[in-house]
Amino acid sequence: MSQRPISLSPDLTRLRNEGFDLEIRAGYLLVKDVPYVNAAREVKRGILVSKLTLAGDMTTRPDDHVAFFVGDHPCLADGSEIAKIKHGSSQQTLAEGVVVQHSFSAKPKPLEHYPDYHAKVTTYVAIFSGPAQEINPTVTAKTFPVVAPEIDDPDSVFNYIDTASSRAQIGIATKKIALGRIAIIGLGGTGSYVLDLVAKTPVIEIHLFDGDIFLQHNAFRSPGAPSIEQLREKLPKAIYFKNLYSPMRRRIIDHPVYIDASNVGDLRDMDFVFLCLDSGAAKKTIVESLEEFGCPFVDVGMGINLSDDSLGGILRVTTSTPKLRDHIHTRISFVDGNPGNEYDHNIQIADLNALNAALAVMKWKKLFGFYRDLKSEHHTTFTIDGNLLLNEERQP
């Protein structure tokens, strides 16, 4: 059944965000898993049913105060029926698949009508669940079920609804980063964490470029926890990470190849690119091509050193946009290999990978208006030992 009236109606959205299990069926609102007490003083769960008053795909004020119930007759904690609001008890088929056993009439006071369905549902749930909570204080109708995607929204990138954005009421800001195509080049430690963060946004397509195989050491600096059986498959990283995130979202496109002069044209139609690779020569080719294509991008890097058995160093996030690119060739190294960089040898630094990725993704979100951007910095460094964050190369 379509969830569209829920997502479009503030009162139903509020109920869903608070954790109620809602379904709309044949013009009725079903609130599932409502705790109640039966005549034997047992705590059971039933379904609260209310007729929906709609204007198109949105709810309006409920036109009555009657509600129906699927289950035994709700009782007080002592097992006696809740009689004060009883309207009738007889099995009725309200619509196909909606069969109720009881009806109730709880008039709102001092109002003549409930102002919305949030008020109506929470009033009835409190009446039925209160006695159940006297017996078992832990029971609640707020079960936070998994919410399936809207069947009339085939363009959704997610396999289930993004209830996090609606709960935080940041839907308008989130839409700003619903770009067409994002590319992540390099799926090592930092690149894989970039994917983890970008996968939770409404980007239409996420393109993964990496010619490496996902091996055992990669498990210790990447999101997730692969099984030993998964490690034995030795999948290309692009395919492994596509499989990892596909249960959550659609349109992750794997490219199990390295980017070089022969295929850099595949980046021409990207709306944004994250560069998370070490190879200097390849990076130079990519950067020059992205500048030619007019594509904004972020390049990440680390310089980690070992001294007195502890690690220190600097994380870097360098941004390039059509409005500011001149700094790129002085801020990014295009030399292959760095003997003094312990990061080339010690790969188990998942926290640094995650932080570097978070800084890069936050900058991407700033560029497109999700986050407020007062400084317009295009080069950021984080020094580990002093916990020092510096912003430079500000856009005029």
Helices and strands as residue ranges (DSSP letters): H 4-8, H 10-17, E 21-25, E 28-37, E 43-51, E 54-55, E 58-59, E 66-70, E 86-95, E 98-105, H 117-135, H 163-168, H 171-175, E 181-185, H 189-198, E 205-209, G 216-220, H 228-233, H 237-245, E 252-255, G 264-267, E 272-275, H 280-293, E 297-307, E 310-320, H 328-331, G 342-344, H 350-367, E 377-383, E 388-394
